[in-house]
Amino acid sequence: MGVAAGLMLWFAPALGGFVRRHLIVVSVSALTIAVIAGVALFGYKPGSANARLLVWRVGIEMVARRPATGYGVASFHRVYMPRQGDYFEAHPDSPWRMVADNAVYPYNEPLHVLMDQGLVGLILVAAIFASTLLYRPPKEGRCSAVDSGNTKGRASTVDTTDRSSIANEHNRTAAAPAAGRPDDNDQRAGKAALTASILFSCFSYPSYVFALFFLFPVLLGSLDSKPVGRFALPGWLSTTLKAALAAGVIYGARQIGHFKEGERQVGRLFSGDPKAINYVTAYYDRLRYNPVFNNIYAVWLGSRPEAADRMPPKHIDGMDPSCENYCTAGNYYSRRGMCAEAERCYLRAGTMIPTRLMPNYLLWQLYADCGDTLRAAATARTALHQPLKVENDFTRTAKMQMKEFLENNE
């Protein structure tokens, strides 16, 4: 659909007359094709499409709570999953519960901007794109200025007959179609590519892929836009700003290098490298804001209970909220005898993904270990009647254990 929109913009000058003459027919045909394409794409992967609809539904509710300024830049991975849990608590019979999962992307960049930066950010971003896509450079003015300069340069060496031929040449140049100029073709190609990228971003997550994200500033920088104003800076101020910009670039490069080193070190935790453990422990407060580091570190903590027990509570609380991470936190608190905290984590994990058996299974174990047979039995019954997205060896074994528990305690 993005490619189709880009091609339409590219061929717009050639088809402009036809579209104006048959506006109604073209509009109805385009709308029909768009609807058919949307239905076909939805039917191609209905599970993926419904999962996106769930994320958009929860995202719209989040925007309604903070419409002006949003939740903060790069906050999606920390604020979305708890809100998905809230949604399923309020709508336990939602048909989307069968497609729910740990959402890593919002699958819609305009919605992503709204969630992170609110209406203020979205208006600014839309204004930047609109100032480029809607800009039409003056055509006759440029030709007249060039030809006027040429005429003045030749005025002293030509007679009246020559001036007449120059005027005729000027008229032919001004009447020439602007679309034939190479620079206008480049501008139209750039706008077509930018339009295709914008439409693609409404259904995907290019801001999470550096190559695709970098394409937007490249296209915006290569296209013309209307100058807002011109001003001159004193020499000392210009030098200061350039130095500050250079310092910012150096600092940003160092931070990127630090994050990349953190990603390498956290990957070595699985081999038991003591240097990696010391590095992660020393720089955790800075690295925890890197989603890649946080996800790998959470997996390591979940697979190494003995290592997790040696970590301070802030390392557990600092994990990104997800169903698995809440289960890991619940296990951590359960091993420390903090039953109330463990119960809170398991209950929260169960609301995030209603078709995941693990939270209810761990909650049943917690109640059984604490001697609360009544709540253990109630949780086991709930888990046995719980609709599951996937059946595997774990779910079959867990159900068997809970059935045996109910048989022995009835």
N, C-alpha and C positions, 0 to 999 in steps of 0.2 A: 504493500500500500504506500509506503514511503517512496519507493522507486517510481510508482505510478504518479504520485503527486509531483515529484521532481521533473518527470518527463512532460507532464502537462504544463508546468511553468516554462520549461525550455521551448516547447513548441507554441506557446501562447501567442507570440507576435505573428507567426505564420497563420494561425487559426483564428486570430482575433475577429476578422470580418465574418467568417463562417459562424462563429459563436454568437456574435451580435445579431445575425440574421435569424438564427434558430436557437435563441436563448432558452426557451421553454423546453424544447426537445433535448437539447444538450444537458440541461440541468436535471431533468427527469432521468435521462439515461445514465448520467454520472452517479446520481443517488442510487439508482437500481443496481448498478455494478458494485458500488461500495457496500450495499446491504448484502448482496449475494456473496461477495468476497468475505465479508465479516462472518456470515453464517457458515461458509465453507471452512474458514480458519478455526472457528469455534468447534465445529464438528470434527476437525482433524485431530485435536487434542483437547477434548472437553475437560479432562481433569486439570490440566495446566490452566485452561481458560477460567474455570471456576475458582481455582486457587488465586488467580489474579483478582477476580471479582471480590473475593473475601478480603484480600489485602486492601483493595480500594475502598470497600465498605467500611472497614475499621479505620482506615486512614482518613476518610471524610469525617467520621465521628471525632477523631483526634483534632482535625483542623477546626471543627466547630467549637471545641473547647478553648483553643488558643488561636483565633483567626488572625490576629494582628501581627504578632511577632514569632509564632511557632514555638518549637521546643529547643531550638539551638542548632547550630551548624553541626552536621555529621552526628546527629542524635538518634537516627532511625534505629540502629542496632541496639540501643539502650532503652528506648521508650516504646517500641512497637509491640513486642510480645506480651508484656503485661496488659496492654490495652486489648489485645486479641483475647486474652483470658477473661477480661471484663465483659467482652462482647458475648462469649459463650456462656458466661454466668447469667447474663441477662436474656440470652436466647439459647437455652439448652437443646431445643429441638431444631436448630437451624440446619437446613440441608447442606450447608457448607462445612459442617463438622467432619464429613468424610474426606474432605480434601485439605483439611487444616494441617499445617506443618510449621516447622521453624522458619519463619520468613526472614530472609537475608536481604532482599531487595524490595523496594516499593513497586517496581514494574511500571512506573509512570513518573517521569521526571518533573512535569509541572506539579503533580501532587507531592512529589518529594521536596520540591522547593517550598511549597506551602507548609508542609509539616515541619521543615527545618527553620524557615525564615518568615513564614506567614505571608500575609498579603503585601507587606512592605517589600519583601524580597521578590515575590512573584511579579509585582508591578515593575520593579527595577529591571529584572531579567527580561520581561516582555517588552519594555521600552527599548532596551538595547537591541533586541532582535528586530523589532518593528522599525527602528530608525534605519536599519540596514536594508531590510526586505522591501520597505515601502518607499525608499529614496529613489527619486528619478532625477538624474543630473540634467542641468540645462543643456539643450542641444543647439538651438539656434544661436544662443549667446556665445557658445564656444566657437562656432564656425565664424560668426561675425567678428569676434575679437581677433581671431587668427587672420582672417582675410583683411580686416581693417589694418592690421599691422603690416601685412604684405603690401597693401595698396599704398600706405604712407612711405614704405621703404622704396617703392618704385615711382612715386609721384614726381620726383625731380628729374627723371630720365625718360618720361614718356610724354607724348602729346595727347591731344584730346581724343584721337582715334584709339590710342592705346588704353586710355581710361575707359572707353566704352567697352573694349574687349575684356578688361579686368572686371567691370561690373557684370558682364554676362557670365564670366567664370565664377564670380561670387554667387550669383543666383543659382547656377547649376550645383555648386557645392552645398549651398544651404538647402536646396531641394533634395539632395541625395538622402536616401534612407539611413537613419542613424543606426539601424540594426546591422548594417553591413560593416561597421567599424569593428576591428578585431577586439578592441578593449571592451566594447559593449557585449560582444559574444562571450568574453571571459566573465564579465559581470553576471550575465544571464546564467552561465554554467555554474558559477559559484552560488547564486541564489537558488538554483534548482537543487544543488547538492545540500545546501543548508535547509531547504524546505523538506527534503527527503529525510534528513537526519532528525529534524524536529518531530516529524510524524512518527518516525521509528522510536524516538524517545518516549512517546506516549504509551508504548506497550512493552518497553524493555528497560534496561538499566545501563545506558552508556556511561554514566558518571562513575560507575564502578570498574570500567575497563579503560585503562589510561589511553590507549590508542584512539578509542572512540571519543573519549572525553576531550582529548587534545585537538580533535578535529574541529570542534566548535570555535575555539579562539582563533584557529588558523583560518577558517572560512570567514569569520567576522572581520579579522584583520586584513583580509585580502579584498574585501568589498568596500565600495564607496559608501559614505554616509554624509549627511549634511553637517558642515562645520557649525559648532555651537558658538564658538567665540575664539578670539586670538588675543594673546597677551604675551608680553616679554618679561622675562625674569632677570633680575640683577645677576651679574656674574657669580657673586659669592653664594647666592641662594641656589642657583643652578648647580654649582659644584657641590653644595651641601646635599641637595636632593639626590644627585647621582651617587654620592658616597653612601647615603643612607640606603639607596636602592641596592647598591653592590653589597653592603653589609647584610641586608635582608636576604639576598640571594645566597650568600655564603652561609648564613645561619640556617636557611631552609635546606640547603644541600647537606649540611652537617646533621640536621634532624632526620632527613631521609636516610642518610647513611646509618645513623643510630638505630632507626626502626628496622632497617634491613639486617643489621647485625643482630638485633633482638630476635628477628624471625629465624635467623640461622641458629642462634644459640638455643632457642626454645625447641627447635627440631632435634637437637642433640640430647635433650632431656630423656628421650626414650631409650637411649643407649646407656644412661646412667653416668654421663660425663659430669664429674664434680665441678669443673670449671663453668659449665653451662648453668648448673644449679646456683653457683655463687653469683654469676653474672645476672641471672634473672632475679635473684633475691635482692641484689644491690640496686638494680635499676627498675624494679617493678613499678614504682610510682609513676615513672615516665612512660614505660612501655605499655601499661594497661589500656591506654587510649588508642592503641593500634589494634583494629579488629582482627587482623590476621594473627598477631601474637596472642591476643586474648582467646581466640577460638582454639588454637593449638594447645595453649597452656591449660585451658579447661578440659580438653580431652585427656591430657597427661594426668591432671589431678584426678579425673574420674577413673582412670585405669590404674593408678598407683595410690591406693588408699593409705598405705604406710607412709608414702611421701607427703600426701595431702595432710595427714595428721601432724606433720612437723611444721607445716606452714601456719603463719598467723591468720586469724579470722579475716583480716582485710583482703587476703588473697582469695578467699572463698566468696566473700561478699562482692568483690570487684569483678567477678565473672559476668559476662553479658547475660541478661535474663533470657533463658530458653528452657524448654522442657527438660532436656538432659542436664543442663547446668543446675537447675533447681533440684533435680534428683541427686546430683553430686553433692550439693550443699546439704541436702537433707541427710544423706549418708554420713557426712562429716559431723553434723550435730548429733546424729543418733549414736555414733561411736563415742562421742564425748558425754553421752547421757543427757543431752539437752533436748528432751522429747518434745517440748512445746515448739521450739524452733524447727526441729525436724518435721513435725506435723504441718507447720505453716508452709514449709518448702514443698512437701509432697502434694498438699492440697492445691497450691498455686500451680505446680507443674501439671496437675491433672486438668485444670481449667484451660490451660494454653492449647493443648492438643487433646480433645476429648476421646479420640480413638487410639490413644497410646496406653497400653496396659501397665507399663512400668510404674508410673506414679501410684496407682491404686494397689499394685502388688507390694511396693515398698511400704505404703501406708498400712496395709494389712499386717506386714511383718512387724512394723513398729508397735502397733496395738497388741499383737500377740506377744511380743517380747516384753512389753510393759505389763502384761497380765490383764489387759482390758479386753476380755473375750466378747463382750457385747458389741463394742465398736469394731472389733476385728471381724466378727461374724457379719455385721452389716456391710462392712467394706468388701468382704469376700463375695457376698451376694451381688453387690453392685458391680464388682469386677467381672463376675461370671456372666452377667447380662449386658455387659458393655459392648457396643458395636466396635469392631476393630478394623482398621484399615488394612493391616497385614497380619496373617497368621504364620507363625514360624515355630521352631523348636522351643524357644523361650516361652511363648504364649501358651503352648500346649502343656509344658511342664509346670508353669505357674498356675494354670487352671487346675491341674491335677492336684497340686499341693493344697490349694484353697478348698477344693471339694473334699479332700481327706480331712481337713481341719473342720469343716462344717459337719461331716459325718461323725467325727469324734466328739463334737461339742453340742450336739443336738439331743 
